Amino acid sequence: MAKVLVVDDSATVRNEVSTFLTGNGIQCVVANDGQDGLKKVQSDSDIKLVISDVNMPVMDGLTMVEKIRGELNNSALNVIMLTTESNPKMKERGKSAGVKGWIVKPFNGDAVVGSIKKLLG
């Protein structure tokens, strides 16, 4: 079954997003930073979508996406950034790395659940 990986250094945001998605019939796993997220993508081929914060300790979300594309050679995995970051250069870096969407916090699940289900197939 397709899974969504929720990556955020805030336990509150991880819980809010994963609880909402689970309540809408979407299986979730969580990670607390980009390095943890990268390991989970590497070890779980059922992950079909990543929803990630940008600014996190250890490894930021954009670096994680670049490593998914480069080191893991995975260009098929869909990624959406969920962040307070609005810097155009960061958005451009995300687009270059293959990020499919940029959602500004706070998370409004009702507004994006259709898009998330579409990306999961």
Beta strands, then each sheet from edge to edge (+ up, - down):
strand 1: 3-7
strand 2: 27-31
strand 3: 47-52
strand 4: 78-83
strand 5: 101-104
sheet 1: 2+ 1+ 3+ 4+ 5+
end
